[in-house]
Amino acid sequence: MNRRHIYILAACLVLAGSSLFLYKVRTLGLPLDAAQETEVWTIEAHVEFQRSTTGAVKARLRIPMNPRGFRMVNENFVSRGYGLAVDESADGREALWAVRRVNGKQSLYYRLSVYADPASRGDLPKPVFPEVPKLEEPYFSAMIDLASQVREQSADIRTFTSTLLHKLNDPTPEENISLLRAEARTPMQRANLAVTLLAGARIPAEILQAVQLGEDKRVADVRPMLAVHNGKEWIYFNPHTGEMGMPPLLFPWAWGSNPLIDVVGGRGDAVEFSVVRSLYPTMELARERAATLGSKVPEFSLLSLPLSTQSVYGVIVLIPLGALLVVFLRNFIGIRTVGTFMPVLIAISFRQTQLLGGLAFFTLIIAAGLSIRAYMEHLRLLLVPRLASVLTVVVILMALVSIISHRMGVDTGLSIALFPMVILTMMIERMSVTWEELGARDAITEGIGTMGTAVLIYLVMGIEIIRHLFFVFPELLLLVLAATLLAGRYTGFRLTEYRRFKALAADQ
């Protein structure tokens, strides 16, 4: 098989693993850190109105739909005895409460949890170039004169809007401004006036009603923002100051200047907003977001397994990473180990005994086992009986070490029984064969290399972010596989070989 095939296969694995990884991070919002938390704001809209006599009531509240710059986590409607319907249209969403017979003071609640997400583009209105408003005189002439004056003092739609808003909010206004804003006293009336004047210049503009988030607020502000389309995108202005840009943590609630609440059959209707800030685990938010998007990816992830099974796979998914480290250390560095993947298995055992205690007991049992193995060599046993005898000795040694350590008050020794007995037996056997065939130096070198490699793998497996990434994003194993395949075609010198053949290079 030629190199091109390996390169194409590795590229396909990297592409598949990276694509799924990016989808989970960017679209579903799965966190890269297990302890990551996200700021979540719970916004509550409290609707109140009065019904003097017993009769039917219909209350309609405008509610958010795909807000720009935010993600909606969940929403709840609280209304005792009322029927509820949610209506979606091109103009937005509305919650409609209805009841046939009610009397007295009424309270309805709508609660929504959101978090900031700059990647959320939201649903924006389509720009419509307006007709010039037909105002009565002298308002029409004042509008036309003001538009001509602002046009001379601006270069584009952005500067036109900014100049217009500064003139509207000038504390010492001109005659035309005084005339036009005489009836625009409230913030919403002032924003509507700006939309009318922009329409006089054939500039598309909309009003965005938004709720200011931040710290906990019993009564949150609802402010109008002016959105102007410059031919490419919507740009936002504060209608009171003329400043461009959307303020931070300003949550878009509804488009248009229509009232947020409309009650039929009641009087004195009003809506009051409150905001509560909290921290929420990002992982839980990602699951809820996936459910909202209808994604099936979480259902086929390790997170969907029972907790007992998840704990097992939390270790299993790290084994290929440990194997990749062995490949790197053996093929590129030149470190010799007992067996190919023996260090990975030993590193997993270190997770139970802890590193220092595991190394001490590991060395003790291996040394004792090698001594017993050397004695059995004189008995001239066959291979299988010899291995069974060494296994029995290993079990006896493990039991003795556990008993002695317990008597000495060292609890780490109690975990020595978790060492795989077969692994220890095979390692003793392999080191003994190496000792006989190549000498004590090679056997000790392989033993030290095995323990050093196992320690490195244990340290890497113990990094919390790596454990989290490979468990939540098991597709990263495809990248590990690609790296392993590419490493398998390496035929150059190992680092230790440069030192080994240094004398030959000097002679040349």
PyMOL commands that set and color helices and strands:
alter all, ss='L'
color gray80, all
select helices_A, chain A and resi 3-27+139-152+157-168+175-180+187-200+282-293+297-300+302-304+307-316+319-333+342-353+355-377+383-407+411-418+421-438+440-461+464-472+476-487+495-500+502-507
alter helices_A, ss='H'
color red, helices_A
select strands_A, chain A and resi 37-63+70-78+83-89+92-116+205-212+222-229+234-237+250-255+261-264+267-281
alter strands_A, ss='S'
color yellow, strands_A
deselect
rebuild
show_as cartoon
